[in-house]
Amino acid sequence: MSILWFNTALFFELLATAGFIVYIIKQQKPVFKFSYWILVVGFIFHTIFLAYRYSILEAAPVLNLKSALSFFSWSIICAYLLFHIKFNLRILGSFVAPFASFLMIISSAMPWMNGHIKPVFKSLWLTIHVVTVFMGDALFAIAFLAAIMYLIQEYSIKHKKFGSFYNRLPSLATLDGINYYSLIYGFSFLTIGMITGSIYAQFAFGTYWQWDPKEVWSLVTWLCYAALLHERLTVGWRGRRAAIMSIVCFGVLIFTFLGVSHWMGGYHSFENIGARGAL
Amino acid sequence: MIKIVNIGMNHETATVELRESLASEYKNNSRTLASIREIDLIEEGLFISTCNRVEALFTTVNALEAKKLIISLMSRLGNIPENSFSSNLYTYEDMDAVRHIFRVACSLDSMVVGEPQILGQIKEAYAQSVKGKTSGVILNRLMHRSFHVAKRSRTETDICEAAVSISYAAVELAKKIFHVLDDKKVLLIGAGEMSELTAKHLMSQGVHSIVVANRTFERAVQVAKLFKAQPVSFEEIEDQLLEVDIVLTSTASSGYIITYDHVKNCLRKRRNRPLFFIDIAVPRDVQPEINNLSNVYVYNIDDLRGIIDLNKKQRQQEAIKVERIVQEEVVKFEKWLKTLEVVPTIVSLREKADAIIQAEIRKSKPALSSLSPSEKQAIKKLTFSISEKILNDPILFLKRKADRPSLNSFLDVTKQLFNLDQNKGNIDNED
């Protein structure tokens, strides 16, 4: 059953991605509408998949890299759909959908998790921790994509080279606004996620903070985004500099998400979550 | 056989002076239309007269004679001898005329391809001809189709999209930077036709806060009045840079009015809000290095011209798509025009059926007199729908054959089969 829901979601998300790519080339509104609703359908199946996994595992379905990537992809689509309601920015989908599908493709290539879930993961605190952290990550991903769009658009206006992107991308003010809002909300979610994570750690392992590599790097990520937000709010950083900074921050975030687990280990890493008996 | 004919001149074939001398008289459209009504050879007609073209569009059975009459009418109205402008005229007939009017409507034939005014001017010309009762079945259809072509060309292609004038290009850029201009403040330095035009365009996009600076304060006050703006002295420009978002410069100054240091110093105080300089002065008023500062964009007159050239090229690209739309619509119109030949036969077919029904109902009057009015109504309805159903297939058949070369023989057969030609007389006799 899991495989069925997963593959259905993947299918619709890939279809939507194809549609969004056609849209950015052809710029026909019906193509967008089609892709958007296909993405919504994919998102619904994806949600069903996650809910189904949750009901089986009785824990947030993020305990190995496969499910973490799929959950990340789900969060990004969720953030995009919410942003679309606020900004009605069609072109953003052409950047978000391929990114989300890319994560899903990697996820689909990975093995399913075997064995039962240790009772320590069946905690509401963990679920809240995971959902808020991933929502934060997803919003930062949107900020990252908006930053890339900003840099492309800024380059063409600044250097007076009007390529095919100039007409397709929205105004600089809009892109900077998206970057700003996703930063603010993303930062709030990440903060809540880290707090609930440490509360969960207190319940599960008896300590709020244990200098695990993932914890340390999450803190580094948090500090990077805090610095960016601070510069934006007090000095009035905006535009190009803020865009570059949010790309750098997202690089740190991706390293925390993938690199730390892979190279540094620690109790957060996916191998350990599956393998070790008790923590 | 009715022909559609188009005679006229445009910006390519005739000089402004010639167009003007003809156009001035055409502006008085009711008089020209009245003289067209007097020409028996011309069935329907209308005049299009804009600053770039003077054209007559008409239908006639004798194209050769009608053309001569129209040209002599032109020379009479414009008060110029025929031979002085006949070489500037172009003539299109039938489908070429249809294609031409379609191309004019979607501004493929305009000086600036894709300009939107021409459609309004054609609509006006058509409205005049409707008012003057010089348009009929064919022109009505033709003009409505040309409006339709123009609409399609706008929705299906980008022919009208990109700006092709300096002031519009500047406004488009401002929108790409600021998204909305409602809450933006504009500083206008110096005066001049182009900068004032740009300021007007900015205002029409929502800007309502304008500050005007000029070397002579009196002039600033004068210009400020035009836009209900606030005049400031030249020395205040540096302070204003903290406030405004868009700076439009067009002074005759030989040196830079706004220097790199001016702008660099104000950026932090502005909290890095974007600043857009539109410098349409030659020599330039804004130091070009300012463009290197982040969140500051400087466009001079050459940059804007570069955009316009690009956009014109893009419009040329789009024009190819529009030509295809025009071609499609010409084919559709041709098809419709041919169905016109079927119409008289269809009409007489229907008339005959109606006449038979009326005659038969009259004959049965005594038998039907006992029926109630609603029953009589029902019988009337019944007989009409029977005749409709019987005629439906032959009519559809004729319409389908409308664009075939064999049409005439089918029309003949139909006339003989239903005895249509003599029939009229018989029924009239009975009445």
Interface residues (C-beta under 8 A of the other chain):
Chain A: Q153 I157 K158 K160 F162 Y166 N167 P170 S171 L172 A173 T174 V235 G236 W237 R238 G239 R240 R241
Chain B: E161 A162 L173 K175 K176 I177 F178 H179 V180 R268 R270 R271 N272 R273 P274 N291 S294 N295 Y297 Y299 D303 G306 I307 L310
